[in-house]
């Protein structure tokens, strides 16, 4: 075995000495185990979905509608998983999705995730809703590749200031989330009355921003309720328009990716707007209940834009087979969210590392056993509808 697949042998060899993995390698068991470790507020903030959860279920059902057709005698012993996404080198077509308020899962939060990602060379996307500042996470990541996800504030000065800080701290790509300009109806969070931001958690980036602080009568550490009120006014309740993307291009000199695209016409508009990528995503089912599964619309979006922008995929990735299917249906790379968050809850940096190594080993093995030597060999011919 080569590359990431070697983690399998490592686990088996350690088993000879009576040592087992720190926690499960099974994705479904991982979620169940995280539920046992976390309180209901933090757990459901990560695991929950909008409404009755139909969209979250649709994401997983979409994967089950496709089957991989393995090919034999393809000389797939040696495999090369490495790729480049929007100029960022990665050892595999996998990125860590932007997950906010990670300190509700582990005290180190985004710092632990950034360190684990850097250790494995996997790009990490930092959420605007981070528990730690842009600068502190950048320091934790060291030389690791990092992107920044923007929840677009309504104050242009605050937006420009945050973008300037992100570029100065070495974030290379801007990921603009379009589908969460206000929170959906999320029964699990509502039943707990649980929204971390109203406790000042997940607000480290704006609360440390000079433009944000300039609009306050007192610093957040001196008057938390008023800072939270200003945060609510700036980050929720206002949808943007396509022509406003010009402001972001004006204040960001690197690649821009739009996250939350579910319709081919929106993908075409993204091309016309001059951005460099789109993420086919429904926010893991957390925003529109009863929406289409992301994988169901991936092929038509990939067809709509061709090679004009890079197409990434998010929402529902749990296994190596899921990665193979998403790449075969047109994604250049995938973003992984909940699984690494559950790993963080289990063991901080060590937990994220274990989940990532497990997922990458599964992908490496599935790629080879299905008869392929690199992600570039994957196409729709690899799959058959169930």
Buried (B, 14 or more C-beta within 10 A) or exposed (E): BEBBBEBBEEBEEEEEEEEEBEBBBEBEEBBEBBBEBBEBBBBBBBBBBBBEBBBBBBBBBBBEEBEBEEBEEEEBEEBBBBBEBBEBEBBBBBBBBBBBBBBBBBEBBBBBBBBBBBBBBBBBBBBBBBBBBBBBBBBBBEEBBBBBBBBBBBBEBBBBBBBBBBBEBBBBBBBBBBBBBEBBEBBBBEEBEBBBBBEBBBBBBBBBBEBBBEBBEEEBEEEBEBBBEBBEBBBBEEEBEEEEBEBBEEBBEBBBBBBBBBBBEBBBBBBEBEBBBBBBBBBBBBBBBEBBBBBBBBBBBBEBBEEEBBBBBBBBBBBBBBBBBBBBBBBBBBBBBBBBBBBBBBBBBBBBBBBBBBBBBBBBBBBBBBBBBBBEBBEEEBBEEE
